[in-house]
Amino acid sequence: MNLSNLPKSVKRSAKRVGRGYGSGKGGHTSGRGTKGQKARGSIPEIFEGTKVKKSFIKRLPLLRGKGRMKPWGKKPVILNLTKLSDWPASTAVTLEALIKKGVVDSKVGFVKILGEGEIKQALEVKVAVSEAAKQKILKAGGKIA
């Protein structure tokens, strides 16, 4: 193998600072400017000194109040069994059917049925149901999918 036949090495190694005058980045300040914290040690990039008024953390929005640890996802729309008392027994209770009937808005993530009220007809429910509502629906002869 000849030295002239070696593949060309394009990648250069990074210049190491502070390794003497002959290194190209040596000497008095080693390319770090003159004085100050940045010239001396290693500090994080987001560090802005000890100022509090305009610091990065203070510029972020604060979530105040009781719900700051709760997830920001969509909350379910709550429906009671009283809303479904006049629902036709032949139609299944789905999110699409509830939107079509105008019971809930079209921007709803999901619906949960709670057990307040009575139901007489047998319904086929295909949305989230509480335990109390589940017992009342099954007692009326309906089913939950």
ABEGO torsion letter per residue (X at the ends): XBAAABBBBABBBBBBBGAEAAAGABEAAGGAEBBEAAAABBBBAABAEABAAABAAAABBBBBEAAAABBABBBBBBBBAAAAAABBAABBBBAAAAAAAGABBAABABBBBBABEBBABBBBBABBBBAAAAAAAAAAGBBBX
